[in-house]
Amino acid sequence: MPLTQATLNGTKRRAISIMESPQKRKKSEEAGFKDSSKEEEYNVVDRQFYPPEMTNERCMQYNANEIERPIETLNKALQATVAERDSIDVNHAVVHWFKCDLRIHDNKALNLASKLAKSHGVPLICLHIISPQDYKAHMTSPVRVDFVLRTLEVLKEDLAKLNIPLYVETVEKRKAIPGRIFELCEKWDANHLFCNIEYEVDELRREALMTRKGLLKGIAVNAVHDTCVVAPGELSTGSGTQYAVYSPWYRAWISYIHQHPHQLDLFDPPSPNPSCTLQDSASIFSAPIPPAPPKKSLTDEEKTRFRSMWPPGEHEAHSRLSKFLKEKVPKYKETRNFPAANSTAVLSVHFASGTLSARTAVSRARAANTTPKLDAGNEGIKGWISELAWRDFYKHVLVHWPYVCMNKPFKPEYTNIKWDYNEELFQKWCQGQTGYPFIDAAMRQLNHMGYMHNRARMAVASFLAKDLLIDWRRGERYFMEHLIDGDFASNNGGWGFSASTGVDPQPYFRIFNPHLQGERFDAEGEYIRKWVPELQGVKGKAIHDPYERGAEREAKRGGYPRVCVQHKGAREKALARYKEGIGRDTA
């Protein structure tokens, strides 16, 4: 097996696939996949679920429209089956499949399922599948799994008040999920299944398969767009291509919403089921929420810590949104980059789990503004909406360039950069022991809270890729395995930006100085002192570089380490590696 979190305990395990024969590797390369033994060794490529890293040539085939994208596969399935799905009669129930949309309000698929059930006088039954293999394949953190399970408890209670049952089951093998869902539909005499589309490659292919296979069982699978404010595929450049730069994409996104104001119309919660459903579906109402899979469970101490910081459910999400719009948004633009200011909404966990829709957030922000225009009025609201739009942007990118979901950078040529796999340096980064106070504060915040301020995420990502020259995908994975708000598209997009390998990134020759990042965004050292207690006694600007600014004694006394690499030398080394890897001096 590849390297896992066990590395933190000094354990290093290798992927079985490293032992593949030269003949087998040659066949893989001919099929569009490269020798990824180093990536497999360090768990960048997980061969339990996925093939080796694809070649740059195969990426170019996607870009040239020579390989069908998963979204195209799903769209074809939906279009080819629409008449047959519409012809299927409603039976004794309608099912909604909850995934990353764990909310009652403003949930399109849930709303459609409820309307169909009500119009035929049958109950709505809701479903959620816990998939240990999906959790592993998607690098879902234990703290996020715990948040989802706690949210399901809240959701189950809220639905029960509407006489709507929620059934949650663990399915051990991810490939068995479609079949098990069809079995449950048959058990409940339901011929219509609704769900919201997820845009990762595995999920798009699964929904395409289920759309067609459902018909063989007389079940209409209705997968709809809901995650994004503007669905992927709706925006294109004047030449008909997809946007690869945020600024023009954002202008198009704004223009599209202004031209189609219904995009911000919110969906009503489901109508109550008939009261007899409580008796007819008593076994579903009484079924408990399963526990977390063994490898994704928290310790008792972690449960106490995380649960005190992260209350679950959509009620908490709406409360947090209201507080932000009332108290913080006016100064958001001026303060959002300062981790110690506590001036952001901290709603990312709710967007990731779907307890709050992006559409609701934008709609509420617009209502709080002085104008219905999304790019006018209050500067704080404008700025926050533009930050929310990044979530849509990265999902649009994921859909059109699906290989970013397959261990490839958006810019395939950046695959040729030679990365270091220095385990000692990687562990210092993971544990917040690099000797750079701002970097260490950020990593310790992540490890303690399951969360990190966005400005800090950019700094630590740049440091890993450009100061330590460690494969950025290891950092991407570490984030997913520890963040409570881990969202693949946003996480991948952020890492691609900071490592200069992604869509619309900072130029590779822009390398953050980790000391200056602290001085600029934590000038008084408040954030550092909170998360690096060894330096609490250090006064003034010395907090940012204690060993070079006269605070060596205090740093040594607290046990704080010296810098693990010298930034100047690391920067020169990074520039040389990037130039060599991409074969040019420009980004």
N, C-alpha and C positions, 0 to 999 in steps of 0.2 A: 504494500500500500504506500501511497505517497506520503510525504512529510505532512504531519497534522499538528494540531495544537499541542500534542504531546511533546513537541520540540521545546516548549517552555519548561518542561521538566527534564530536559536533557536527552530525550528519546528521539532518534532519527530513523525513520523507516523508508525504504526505497520502493518505488513502484515496480510491480512485477513486470510491467511492459518494457522496462529498461533492458530486460534480457531477450528481447525480440531478436531474431536472426537478421543478418544483413539482407537476405532475400525478402523477408517479410517487410523490412523497412523500405526496400526499393519499391515493392508493390504499393505501399502506402503513399510514397511520393508520387508514383504514377497516377494514383487515384485522387491526387490533389492535397495530400497531407505530407508534412515534413517530419524529419527526425526531431522529435521534441523530448529526447531523453532527459536533458537537463531540466526542462520545464516540468517534466513528470516527477523527477527526483525531488523537486522543491514544491510540489503540489500546486503548481500553476495550472497544469493540465491534469484533470482527474479522470484517469482512464477507466474507473469503475463505471462511469456513465457516458463518457464522451470519447470520440476518436482523437488521434494526435492533432497537434496544431496544424491548421491548414496552410498551404503554401500561399505566397503573395499572388501567384498566378490565379489561384482559385478565387481570391478576393477580387481580382480584376474582372473575373467572369461575372461575379455578382454586379459589379459596377457597370459592366457592359450589357446587363440584362440578359446574359446567356444562361444564368441559373435562376430558377424561379425562387423568389423570396417567400418565406413562410406566410406572410400576410397575403400574398397573391394566391397561395394555395388555399387559404381559408376563404378569401373572397370568392374564388371559383366555386368552392364547395357550397357556400351560402347562396350564390346566384344560381347554380345549377339545380339546387334542390328546393328553391323557394316555393314553387307551385305544389310540389308533393308535400312539403311540410305544412303549407296552408290548408291542404285538403284533409289533413288528419283531424278527426273529431276529438273534442275534449272528452276525456273519460271521467273518472271519479275524483281526480285531483290534478293540480298543477304544481310543479316543483321549481323552486328557485335555488340555484347552487351558489352559495356564498364562497368567494375566494378572497381577494384583497379588496373587498367592498363591504366591510363589516359594519353596516349602518342601515337604519330604516329610512332616514330622510334623504331625499335627493339621490335615489338609487334607481337608475333607469330600468335595468333588467327586473329588479324586484317590483317596480311599479307596473311594468308590462305584464308580469306573471300574475300580479294581484288583479289587474283589470280583466284578464282573461278568465281567471277563476271566478271572479264576482259575476261576470256576464253570463256564466253558465251555471251559477249556483253551486259550485263545488269548492272545497277548501284549498287553500294554499299551504303547501308543506315546504319548509326550508331545510337545506342540507349544507353541511360543511365537511370536507374530508381532510383529515390529518395524515400527511404523507411523510414518514421518516426519511425515505429516500429522496424526496424532493427537498426536504430540509437540508440534507447533506449535499446533494448536487448543487443547490442554490446557495450554499454556504450560510444558511440562515442562523443567526446567533441564538444561543439559548435564551438570552434576555428578550429577544423579539418573540420567540416561540411562547414564552411565558406571558408576554403582553397580549398576544393573540388569544391564548386560552382564557385569560381573564376577561378579555373583551367579549369572547363568545358567551361567557357566563352572563354578562350584562345584556348582550343581545338576546339571549334565550329568555331572560326575564321580560324584556321589553316586548318581544314578540308574543309571549304568553299572555300579556295583557290584552292583546288583540285576538286571542284564541288561535294564534298561529304557532304550530310546533316547529322547533329547530332540532334536527337530528345531527349529531356529530359522531363520526366514526373514524378510527384509525385503519388505514389500508397500508399494509407493510410494503408491498411492491408497487412502485409508481406506475408500471405498465398495466397493473390490474385495476387502476382507478376507473377508466371508462366503463369496463365491464361491470364493476361493482355498482356504479351509479345507475346503469341500465337495469341491473337487478332490483335496486331499490325502487326505481320508477315502476317496474312491473309489479313489485310487491304492493305498492301504494295505488295501483291502477291509474298511473299518471302517464299520459301520452305526450305531454308537453314539458320540456325542460328549458329554463331560461338561465342565462349567465352573462356576466360582463366580460369582455375580451381583455385578456392580459397579453402584453406585447413581446414577451420573451420568446425565443425560438421554440423551445419545448412546448410551451402552452399554445402557441399558434398552431403548431402541427397537430397537437392533441385535439384541439377544438375542430380542426378541419376533418380529422378522422372521425370524431364523434358525430359531426354533422351528417356525414354520409352513412356511417354504420347504424346510427339511430334509426334511420328509415327502414333498415332490414328488420328492426324489431317493432316498427310502427310507432316510433318515438320521434317527435319533432324537436330538434335541438336548436334553440334560438340564441345565438351569441351576438351581443350588441356592443357598440362603442359607448364607453361611459367614463373611462379613466381620465381622459384628457378633456380640456375645455373645448379644444378644436381637434377633431379626430385626425390621426395620421393619414396623409394622402390628400387632405383638403387644400393644402397650401403648396404652391409651386412657383418657381421663378417665371419671368417672362418667356423664357425658352422652354418652359415645361418641365424643368428638372427640379430636384429637391434642393432645398436650401442647406448649405453646409456652413453658413456663417450666421451667428445669432442675430446681429443687429437688423439686417434686412428681413430675416425670418420673423423677428418680433414685430416689425412694422406691418408685415403681411398678416400676422396673427391678430394684431389690434384692428386692422382694417377689416378683416373677415368678421370679427365679432361685431364691429360697428355696423357692418352691412347685414349681418344676420343676428339681430339682438336676441332672438329666441334661444340662441346658444347658452344664454345665461338664465333661461327659465328653469326653475327647480322642479323636480319631480316629487309628487305627493307621496307620503308614506303609504304602506299597503292598507287596504280596507280590512276591518275585522272579519274573521271567519265566523260562520254560524256557531252559536254557542254549543251545538251538539258535537263540534269538533273536539271539545275537551274530553268527552267520553269516547268518541270514535277513535281518537288518536292518543289515548291515554298512555300507551306504552312509549310513544315518542316523547310526549311531554315529560315523562318521568325518567327518561334515559339521561344519565349523567354526561358531563363533558369529560372525555378521556384525559388522562394525565399526559404530560410531555413525554416524548420518547426518551429512553434512558440516556442516550448520548446528547440530548438537548435539554436536559433538566438542570435546574439551578440548585445550589446548596441552600440550606436553611438561611445562612447569613446573607447570601445573595438575594434570596426571595425577600427578606426583610428590607434590605437596602434598596433594591430596585422598585419594589412595590410602594415604598414611601415616596419615591420620586416620580413615579409614572402611573397615576391612576388611569384605569382603562375606560374604554367606551366612548360613544359619540356624545354623551352629555358633557363629559370632561372636555372633549374637543370643542364643542360649541361654547362652553364657558371660557375656555382659554382664548378662543377667537374673539369673543366679545370683549374680554379684558384687554387684549392687545389693541383692538380697534379704538377702544375708549381711552386707554391710558398711554400706550406706547407709540402708536403709529405716527403721531404728529412729528416726532423727532427721529423717526426710523432712519431716514436717509443720512442724517448726520452721525448717528450713533451705531449703526448696524455692524460696523467693522471692528468694534471694540469688545472683546470677549467678556471683560469684567463689567460691562455696562448693563447686562441683562436687559437689552432693549429689543431683542428679536421675539418673534411669536412662539418659537419652540413648538411648532405644529407638525414638524416633519414626521414624527412617529405616527401621527394621525393620518397624514396623507399616505404614508407607506402601508398602513394596515387598512386604510379605507374607512376609518371611523369619521372622516371628514372628506368631502369631495372638493377637488380643486374648483369646480364650478361654483359651489356654495361660497368658498372663500373669496373668489373674485366678485361674485354677486354682492356679498356682504360688504366688501371693501368699496365697491362702486356706490352702494347705498349710503355709506358713511362719507363719501366724497362730496364736494361742492358742485360736481358736474357729472353727468352720465358718461362722459368721455373717459376711457381708461387711461389715456395718456395726457390728461390735463388735470387741473385742480391741485389739491394738496400734494406737496412734494413727497411726503412720507408715504401716502397711499399709492401714488404713481410708482415710487421706487419699489414698494412691496409687491405690487402687481407684476412689475417687470422681473422680480426675483421668482415669483410663482411661475411665471411663464417658462423659466428654464426647465421646469419639470416636464412640461409639454414638449419643449424643444428636444430634450434628450430622448424622450420616448419616440418622437418622430424619427430621430437619427437611428435609433435601435431598429425600427421597423424597416427603414430603407437600406441600411447598411448592417444587415443581421450578423455579419461576421464579428462585430464588436462583442457579440454575445458568445463568441466561439474562441476566446483567448487571443484575438487579433486586435491590434490597434486600428483606429479609424484610418490612420495613414500607414498602410501596410509596409512601406519602405522602412519605417522606423523599427520594424522587426529585426533589422540587421544590426542594430546597436548592440555592442557587446556589454552585457550586464555582469556585474560581480554577484556572487552568491556567498558573500561573507556572512556566515551564520552568527558570529560573535557581534558584528555590527548590527545585524538585523535584530537580534535580541535586545541590544541596547536601545534601539529605536522603539521596539515593542513595549519595553518596560519603562520608558521615559528616563533613560540613564545615558543620554548622549553627551551631556555636559553643556548643552545649549538650553538655557532655562525656559525660553518660550516654547521650544519644541517639546521639552520634557513635561511642561505643565499641560500641554495639549494631550499628549499621549496618556498621561495619568488621569486626566479628566475622562478620556474615552474608556479606560480600563475600570474606572470607578463608577461612572454614570451610564455607560453604554451610549454615550452621546459626546459630540464635540462641536464647538462653535465653527461656523463655516469658514471664517478667516483662518482659524487655526488648522482646519483640514487642508487648506491650500498650502500653508507653510510646511506642515509635516510631510505632505505628499511631495512637494518640491525637494525637501531635504533628503528624503529617502532615495528619490530617483537621481537627483543631481549632485548632492553632496556625498552620498554613500554609493551612488551608482548601482544600487540594487534594483533588480527587475521590479518595475512599478506594479506589476500584477500581483506580487506578493503582498504589497501594501493594500492593494484593492481587495484582496481576499481577507487580509487581517481586519480591515474595516467591516466587511460584510459579516465576519464571524464574531464581531464584538458590538456592532451598532444596534441599538433598538429601533432605529429608523432606516435600516438597510434597505435601499431600493436599488435594484441593479442598474437601471438606466442612469439615474442621477449619480450613483457612486462611480460607475464607469466613466461617465462624462467628466466628473470632477477630477478623477485621476488622470484621464487623458489630457485635460487642460493643464494640470500642474506638471506632468511629465513631458508635455509638448508632443504627445503622440496621438492626441485625440482630435475631435472636431472643434474647429475654431479655437485652437489652444493659444497660450502665450508662446512666443517664439522660443526655440530651444536655448538661445543665447541669453534669454532673460532668466537669471538664476537668483532666487531670493537669497539675501544675506540673512541667515537665521538670527543674528544679533540685532540687526536693524529692524527685522520684522517685530521683534519684541519691543524695541524702542518706539516704533511707530504706532503699534496697535495696543500696547500695554505700557504706556510711558511711565506710569507710577509704579509698575510692577505688582499691581493688585492681583491680577490673574495668576502671575507666577507665584506669589507668596501663598495664595490659596492652595495651589496644587503641588508646590515644591516646598514643603515645610522646612527643609534643611536650610533654606535661604531666607527665612522669615526675619532674621536679625540683620540682613544686609540692607544698608541704607542707600537711597538715591539711585543714580544711574548704574552703580556697580551691580545691581541686581541682574542686569542683562549679560554681564560678562565678569563674574566675580574674580576670577583668577588673574585677569589682566587689568582690573580697575581698583585694585587695592583692598579687595575683600577676601583674599586667599585664606586668611586665618579663619574667618567665619565659615567659609565654604568647606574647608577641611574639617573644622569642628563638627559641622553638620553631616559630614560624610558625603558631600556632593562631589561627583566625579569631574575631572578635567574633560575638555572637549575630546571627543573620540576621533575627530578628523579636523584638520585645519581648513577652514572654508576657502581661503585663497587658492591653495594647492588643489583642493577638490574641484573648485570651479574650473580651473585650467584643464584638469583631467577630463571633466565632463564635456567641455567644449570640444576637446580633441576626439572623444569617443563619439559624440553626436555627429561631428563632421565626417568622421571615418565611416560611421554606420550608414548615413544617408547619402554620402558621396557628393556633398555640396556644402557651401558656406552659408547658404540662406535657409530660412525655415520653410 
